[in-house]
Amino acid sequence: MRRRTVTWMVVGAFLGVLGAGSGAQAESLDRDALMREARQNKALARYIKVNGLPDVAERLPITDEPPWDNHQVVVDYLDIRKEISFARARVLGAPEVHTRRYQRMLTDADIHRLRGRAGLVGGSAPACDGDCAAHADCPHRQAQ
């Protein structure tokens, strides 16, 4: 009898963890939602002020160990092929440190995937997908 109770407790805990993990998903941000996030994260606000609105923005859960807050904001600039994540870190329990969490270059596949997303934040994406040979006015050619 005791073994059966322990087994059901383990199964219940496992299903609870699966349910909690599956509920945390990426959320696309429109301009207003992005600006609300920027008001809460000074590093994100500074970056947008200097570089303008991104083409795509989303809020993603952070499942790392502390000190990270429970989410990050990932912004994508298609014309310069850059993805940047901003998050807050907790100090003494409060999200006091606003920082850039990571930055990476977008691949051609990333650009293609992101370009198809509805609700671009900063307007329309550039016509060039990184294949500069096919586009004389490709902004990526100028960056090379």
C-alpha positions in Angstrom: 0.0 0.0 0.0 2.8 2.4 0.9 4.7 1.7 -2.3 1.6 2.5 -4.4 1.1 5.9 -2.6 4.8 6.8 -3.2 4.5 5.8 -6.8 1.4 8.0 -7.3 3.1 10.9 -5.6 6.1 10.6 -7.9 3.9 10.4 -11.0 1.9 13.4 -9.8 5.0 15.5 -9.2 6.4 14.5 -12.6 3.1 15.5 -14.4 3.1 18.8 -12.4 6.6 19.6 -13.6 5.6 18.8 -17.2 2.5 20.9 -16.9 4.4 23.9 -15.5 7.1 23.7 -18.2 4.6 23.5 -21.1 2.7 26.5 -19.9 5.7 28.8 -20.3 6.0 29.7 -23.9 7.3 32.5 -26.1 5.1 35.5 -26.4 5.4 37.9 -29.4 5.5 41.5 -28.4 3.9 44.4 -30.4 5.2 47.9 -30.0 3.2 48.7 -26.9 4.2 45.5 -25.1 7.8 46.1 -26.0 7.7 49.6 -24.7 6.2 48.3 -21.4 9.1 45.8 -21.1 11.6 48.6 -21.9 10.1 50.7 -19.0 11.0 47.8 -16.7 14.5 47.1 -18.1 16.8 50.1 -18.5 19.3 48.2 -20.7 16.6 47.4 -23.2 15.3 50.9 -23.1 18.8 52.4 -23.8 19.4 49.9 -26.7 16.1 50.8 -28.3 16.7 54.6 -27.8 20.1 54.3 -29.6 19.3 51.7 -32.2 15.6 52.1 -32.9 12.8 49.6 -32.7 13.6 46.0 -33.6 11.8 44.2 -36.4 10.7 41.4 -34.1 10.5 41.2 -30.3 9.3 38.4 -28.0 9.2 37.6 -24.3 10.7 34.2 -23.4 10.8 32.4 -20.1 14.1 31.9 -18.4 14.5 28.5 -16.7 18.2 29.0 -15.7 19.4 29.1 -12.1 19.2 32.4 -10.2 20.0 35.3 -10.3 17.9 35.7 -13.5 14.4 37.0 -13.5 11.6 34.7 -14.8 11.7 36.1 -18.4 13.9 37.7 -21.0 13.1 40.0 -23.9 14.6 38.9 -27.2 14.8 41.5 -30.0 15.8 40.8 -33.6 17.1 43.4 -36.1 16.9 41.7 -39.5 18.8 44.3 -41.5 21.9 44.0 -39.3 21.3 40.3 -38.7 21.4 40.6 -34.9 19.5 39.0 -32.0 19.9 40.4 -28.5 18.4 39.2 -25.3 17.8 41.5 -22.3 17.0 40.3 -18.8 17.0 41.4 -15.3 19.0 39.8 -12.6 17.9 39.7 -9.0 20.0 41.1 -6.1 18.7 40.4 -2.6 15.4 39.2 -4.2 14.7 42.3 -6.3 15.3 42.6 -10.1 17.8 45.4 -9.8 20.4 44.6 -12.5 19.2 45.3 -16.0 21.6 43.8 -18.6 22.1 42.3 -22.0 22.0 38.5 -21.5 23.4 37.4 -24.9 23.9 38.6 -28.4 24.2 36.5 -31.6 24.3 36.9 -35.4 21.2 35.7 -37.2 21.6 33.0 -39.9 19.8 33.0 -43.2 17.4 30.4 -41.8 16.7 32.7 -38.8 16.0 35.7 -41.1 13.7 33.6 -43.3 11.8 32.3 -40.2 11.5 35.7 -38.6 10.5 37.5 -41.8 7.4 35.3 -42.0 6.2 36.3 -38.5 3.2 38.5 -38.1 3.4 41.6 -36.0 6.8 43.0 -36.9 7.5 45.7 -34.3 9.7 48.2 -36.3 7.8 48.1 -39.6 8.5 46.0 -42.7 11.6 43.9 -43.0 14.2 44.6 -45.7 13.8 43.0 -49.1 17.2 41.2 -49.0 17.4 37.9 -47.2 21.2 37.8 -47.0 21.7 36.5 -50.6 23.6 39.6 -51.7 24.3 38.1 -55.2 20.6 38.4 -56.0 20.1 41.9 -54.7 22.3 44.8 -55.8 21.0 47.0 -53.0 21.4 44.4 -50.3 22.2 46.1 -46.9 24.2 43.0 -46.0 26.6 43.7 -48.9 27.4 47.1 -47.4 28.1 45.5 -44.0 30.6 43.0 -45.6 
